[in-house]
Amino acid sequence: MWNSFWRPRDRFSLDQLRYLTDQLTKVQVVSDVNKDFVIEALRSIAELMTYGDQNDPSYFEFFMEKQVMGEFVRILKLSKTISVPLQLLQTVSILVQNLRNEHAIYYLFSNEHVNYLITYSFDFKNEELLSYYISFLRAISGKLNKNTVSLLVKIRGDEVVSFPLYVEAIRFAFHEENMVRIAVRAVTLNVYHVGDDSVNRYISSAPHKDYFSKLISFFRKQSMDLNKLVSHTLINPGPDSTSTIIAAIDEIEDNLYYFSDIVSAGIPDVGSLITDSILMVLIFPLLLPSLRIAIDNDMQSGVVTSLYLLCCILRIIKIKDLANTIAAALFCPLEAFTKSSGGKLNSHIPSHGSPSEYQLPNNDDLTKSDIRHSMFNVPHSSSSSGFHPEGVLMQNDCSCPNLSLRDVLLAYVTKGDDVQVLGSLSMLATLLQTKELDESMLDGLGILPQRKQHKKLLLQALVGESSGEEELFSPKSSLTRDGAGSDIDAYHKKIKDQYGISFLSSDVGISPHVNRFQVIDALVSLFCRSSISAETLWDGGWLLRQLLPYSESEFNSHHLEVLKVSYKNCASDLVEEVKGIWSDFLISVICDEWRKCKRAMESSSPPKEPSCVLFLPHPHKFSLEDNTSTGSSFDAGERMQELVKVFVLLHQLQLFTLGRASPEQPSIDPPGDLPANCRAQISGIDVSGPKAGTEISLVNAVPCRVAFKSGKEHHLYFQAISSGISGWLVLAEEQPSQMSHGIVRVVAPLAGCNIRSSSLPFLNPPKSNDYGRMKTKGLVDGRWTLAFRDEESCNSALAMVVEEVNFLSNEVHGRLKPLLNLETAIDLSSSHLCVLEDSSIRMLPKSL
């Protein structure tokens, strides 16, 4: 019988389908002897049915007449090997995916054969079989609509009592393999978006509604795992730390988008189920308590992880009630949530072996590691009647119980470290951009943008509300306490009554004008902090511009004064860079960063994503408080860039406080004319500078000796040349045929000639993502050691270098004067940038 299978026959013919079906009906046992034939027959039938669906309807008529689906089920029951179920699942999946005829799909689903396959007890210990099974479920779910779904459910009266596809799919929702979880999410979303009322009631009724709370619990475990990962990276960073955190972030955000897609399906009660679960399982007991003030925790990874997760939840899950409840909770005292956490520090999701079981472990079951890594092992909270960030951050176990979470965020802005500042700014920016938040909630938080205030008050004035017109033209305009407070009070009542969070109403202070002033005051204080990275300050600048897009009306005299002092201090530091080792790049870096800062301030979104806060230690390597000159020239270059970033931000803020728009380019004078008889003109150097192999005049050159390789000494001529804001050190070889002329052999930069490279790596960075996945080759400084004939020659070379460096520095300073606007010019003539070392000058070559 088996040899007849290989007789010549048209592969895609009805006769071939008839023959294969006939041979399958004759199979009474599936063994090692005939399993290859059975597998090939199943595979070929799938091909033939796909071909017939597109070309000849008689193929499917034959398929129905011979009840081939029933034969598939019979073969499955006979099979004792793993390979036949694998092929059968693949065959049915191909049929479901590729049959375009609607009646064909109805036939496949209209009997119990598909449900039998769904509920069959496959050996899921085999990973390949599980993969085929999940693909089979996903293929079926892709064909669901209001007509086909009724063929896969059992109904009693008007209610669905059984839906095997959904029930079996969610068994694997928490499988250890990510691809399985992704496929299950696809199946469930296809079910949710069918829009059948009876199916929706089935999904949202007990015990099936427990799936949604289990999803949040599983997400809680992922959140805690992320925190452990960030904590571990802080202590033991490795080469793969960044990629590992990125992978964890991707999975976290994928899950949140899944929650959002579930909500968008519009199933009654599911949105509130997810909202309640997120608040009760994740936010109230875990994330909000972790926004703690604890000076004994150097890492504070729980704080930044929680801020990141809160930002993601607000950005991705578009539920108005959820967003407003989170915002209202920020007015509550921290102690309310630390008490409500009740010591339950951890939870776990069961393995796939017991998918329906979920439990919170007893405190006795917690390991020391669980407690150490828990994100809400929080000390007693502390507060004062007003907002005093110095006191907030300096006290750990304090007596005042009224410190609100909003106050904690502002305290981090004013006194926290770099990552705490960035996390808090990200949180405030996310709240500001959350469209689901009521404007009264934003006003109560003190972050309602001025343009929205004006729009609201204008509408009030137009409809005849007497206070609207008065407040519209008041510099202290904001929505009234009644408008903001009533909405917040309603959510506070809900937090107490529905979620059991206990706090006294007197603990909550909501004054929109006072709160707004606190936010502006915190941001102004931030701009005066020299220990915070420039990129984080840019986020603060963006937030300030969102709050005050028009004018200086809400700055008081103290704000204006401290901003001005901070700007002048930064400008003074920038003048010092004119004498620094990167002075020839200073103007180009200023112009580049000016454009970037202007774009960042005027952008519709913050400069940095919230996830950047997790990549610790923060990329900011150099504090503006660090005035040491040790380290490589590249470190000095990055410090210079950091200073420039801060300067352009403060300069643009100065323009903003004056009610002026920032120009496209900074105010820098154009290049001036070269002085007569300067060395650049005498040497015959053009604007592009000297190049190796070009001819140069040696009139002002000093003879010297140098060895680029051991044992190979060269007799060359040394010359320092400046042209505008550029300068070079040149080693040239004299031409015997033409006296006083030579050929340039090596060129190095003039500025910072004792320890400098020829270019800044960040001016031409490699293409990479925001998290720096691409690694750049490390660069190191080098040196020349030049030997002169005598001390007089050495001093002559040194004087030439100092003179040309001063020409270059004076040119840079002169061009920057309109931008710096300093009251007095700084005398640069006394600066000495080269050091005499025993008849030799040490300098860095451009390349050897």
BELSULBEL-V376884 format. One record per backbone hydrogen bond with DSSP energy under -0.5 kcal/mol. NH is the residue of the N-H (numbers start at 1). CO is the residue of the C=O. If there is no record, write none. Layout:
BEGIN
NH_CO / NH_CO
END
This chain:
BEGIN
5_2 / 6_3 / 7_4 / 13_10 / 13_11 / 17_13 / 18_14 / 19_15 / 20_16 / 21_17 / 22_18 / 23_19 / 24_20 / 25_21 / 26_22 / 27_24 / 30_78 / 31_29 / 35_31 / 38_34 / 39_35 / 40_36 / 41_37 / 42_38 / 43_39 / 44_40 / 45_41 / 46_42 / 47_43 / 48_44 / 49_45 / 50_46 / 51_47 / 52_48 / 53_49 / 54_50 / 54_51 / 55_51 / 56_52 / 59_56 / 61_57 / 62_58 / 63_59 / 64_60 / 65_61 / 66_62 / 67_64 / 68_63 / 70_67 / 71_67 / 72_68 / 73_69 / 74_70 / 75_71 / 76_72 / 77_73 / 78_74 / 79_75 / 80_30 / 85_81 / 86_82 / 87_83 / 88_84 / 89_85 / 90_86 / 91_87 / 92_88 / 93_89 / 94_90 / 95_91 / 96_92 / 97_93 / 98_94 / 99_95 / 100_98 / 105_101 / 106_102 / 107_103 / 108_104 / 109_105 / 110_106 / 111_107 / 114_108 / 116_112 / 117_113 / 118_114 / 119_115 / 120_116 / 122_120 / 124_122 / 126_123 / 127_125 / 130_126 / 131_127 / 132_128 / 133_129 / 134_130 / 135_131 / 136_132 / 137_133 / 138_134 / 139_135 / 140_136 / 141_137 / 142_138 / 143_140 / 144_141 / 149_145 / 151_148 / 152_149 / 154_162 / 156_159 / 157_155 / 158_156 / 159_156 / 161_154 / 162_154 / 167_163 / 168_164 / 169_165 / 170_166 / 171_167 / 172_169 / 173_170 / 175_172 / 178_176 / 181_177 / 182_178 / 183_179 / 184_180 / 185_181 / 186_182 / 187_183 / 188_184 / 189_185 / 190_186 / 191_187 / 192_188 / 193_189 / 194_191 / 195_192 / 197_195 / 200_196 / 201_197 / 202_198 / 203_199 / 204_200 / 205_202 / 208_205 / 209_205 / 210_207 / 211_208 / 212_209 / 213_209 / 214_210 / 215_211 / 216_212 / 217_213 / 218_214 / 219_215 / 220_216 / 221_217 / 222_218 / 223_219 / 224_220 / 225_221 / 226_222 / 227_223 / 228_224 / 229_225 / 230_226 / 231_227 / 232_228 / 233_229 / 234_230 / 235_231 / 236_232 / 241_238 / 244_240 / 245_241 / 246_242 / 247_243 / 248_244 / 249_245 / 250_246 / 251_247 / 252_248 / 253_249 / 254_250 / 255_251 / 256_252 / 257_253 / 258_254 / 259_255 / 260_256 / 261_257 / 262_258 / 263_259 / 264_260 / 265_261 / 265_262 / 266_263 / 267_262 / 270_267 / 271_267 / 273_269 / 274_270 / 275_271 / 276_272 / 277_273 / 278_274 / 279_275 / 280_276 / 281_277 / 282_277 / 282_278 / 283_278 / 284_279 / 286_282 / 287_282 / 288_283 / 290_286 / 291_288 / 292_290 / 294_292 / 297_294 / 298_296 / 304_300 / 305_301 / 306_302 / 307_303 / 308_304 / 309_305 / 310_306 / 311_307 / 312_308 / 313_309 / 314_310 / 315_311 / 316_312 / 317_313 / 318_316 / 319_317 / 320_318 / 323_319 / 324_320 / 325_321 / 326_322 / 327_323 / 328_324 / 329_325 / 330_326 / 330_327 / 331_328 / 332_329 / 334_403 / 336_333 / 337_333 / 337_334 / 338_334 / 339_335 / 340_336 / 341_337 / 342_339 / 344_341 / 345_343 / 348_359 / 350_357 / 354_351 / 355_352 / 357_354 / 359_348 / 361_359 / 365_362 / 366_363 / 371_367 / 372_368 / 373_369 / 374_370 / 377_374 / 378_376 / 388_386 / 392_388 / 393_389 / 394_390 / 395_391 / 398_396 / 401_399 / 405_332 / 406_330 / 408_404 / 409_405 / 410_406 / 411_407 / 412_408 / 413_409 / 414_410 / 415_411 / 416_411 / 416_412 / 421_417 / 422_418 / 423_419 / 424_420 / 425_421 / 426_422 / 427_423 / 428_424 / 429_425 / 430_426 / 431_427 / 432_428 / 433_429 / 434_430 / 434_431 / 435_433 / 437_434 / 441_438 / 442_438 / 443_439 / 444_440 / 445_441 / 446_442 / 446_443 / 447_442 / 448_442 / 449_447 / 450_547 / 452_449 / 453_449 / 454_450 / 455_451 / 456_452 / 457_453 / 458_454 / 459_455 / 460_456 / 461_457 / 462_458 / 463_459 / 464_461 / 465_460 / 466_464 / 468_465 / 469_465 / 470_466 / 471_467 / 472_468 / 473_469 / 474_471 / 477_474 / 484_480 / 485_481 / 486_482 / 487_483 / 488_484 / 489_485 / 490_486 / 491_487 / 492_488 / 493_489 / 494_490 / 495_491 / 496_492 / 497_493 / 498_494 / 499_494 / 500_496 / 501_495 / 502_500 / 507_504 / 508_505 / 509_507 / 510_508 / 511_509 / 515_511 / 516_512 / 517_513 / 518_514 / 519_515 / 520_516 / 521_517 / 522_518 / 523_519 / 524_520 / 525_521 / 526_522 / 527_523 / 528_524 / 528_525 / 529_526 / 530_528 / 532_529 / 537_533 / 538_534 / 539_535 / 540_536 / 541_537 / 542_538 / 543_539 / 544_540 / 545_541 / 546_542 / 547_543 / 548_544 / 555_552 / 560_556 / 561_557 / 562_558 / 563_559 / 564_560 / 565_561 / 566_562 / 567_563 / 568_564 / 569_565 / 570_566 / 571_567 / 572_568 / 573_569 / 574_570 / 575_571 / 576_572 / 577_573 / 578_574 / 578_575 / 579_575 / 579_576 / 580_577 / 583_580 / 585_582 / 586_582 / 586_583 / 587_583 / 589_585 / 590_586 / 591_587 / 592_588 / 593_589 / 594_590 / 595_591 / 596_592 / 597_593 / 598_594 / 599_595 / 600_596 / 601_597 / 602_598 / 603_599 / 603_600 / 612_609 / 613_610 / 614_611 / 615_612 / 616_614 / 621_619 / 623_621 / 624_530 / 626_623 / 627_625 / 636_632 / 637_633 / 638_634 / 639_635 / 640_636 / 641_637 / 642_638 / 643_639 / 644_640 / 645_641 / 646_642 / 647_643 / 648_644 / 649_645 / 650_646 / 651_647 / 652_648 / 653_649 / 654_650 / 655_651 / 656_652 / 657_653 / 658_654 / 659_656 / 660_655 / 668_666 / 669_815 / 678_675 / 682_678 / 683_679 / 684_680 / 684_681 / 685_680 / 689_686 / 693_744 / 694_691 / 696_742 / 697_683 / 698_740 / 701_698 / 702_718 / 704_716 / 705_787 / 706_714 / 708_706 / 708_712 / 709_712 / 712_709 / 713_711 / 714_706 / 716_704 / 716_714 / 717_732 / 718_702 / 719_730 / 721_728 / 723_726 / 726_723 / 728_721 / 729_748 / 730_719 / 731_746 / 732_717 / 732_730 / 733_743 / 734_732 / 735_741 / 736_734 / 738_735 / 741_738 / 742_696 / 743_733 / 744_694 / 745_731 / 746_731 / 748_729 / 750_727 / 753_750 / 755_752 / 761_759 / 763_760 / 764_760 / 764_761 / 765_762 / 772_769 / 784_843 / 786_784 / 786_841 / 787_705 / 788_839 / 789_703 / 794_790 / 795_791 / 796_792 / 797_793 / 798_794 / 799_795 / 800_796 / 801_797 / 802_798 / 803_799 / 804_800 / 805_801 / 806_802 / 807_803 / 808_804 / 809_805 / 810_806 / 811_807 / 812_808 / 813_809 / 814_810 / 815_811 / 816_812 / 817_813 / 817_814 / 819_816 / 820_816 / 821_817 / 827_825 / 828_826 / 831_828 / 837_840 / 840_837 / 841_786 / 843_784 / 843_841 / 844_753 / 845_843 / 846_747
END
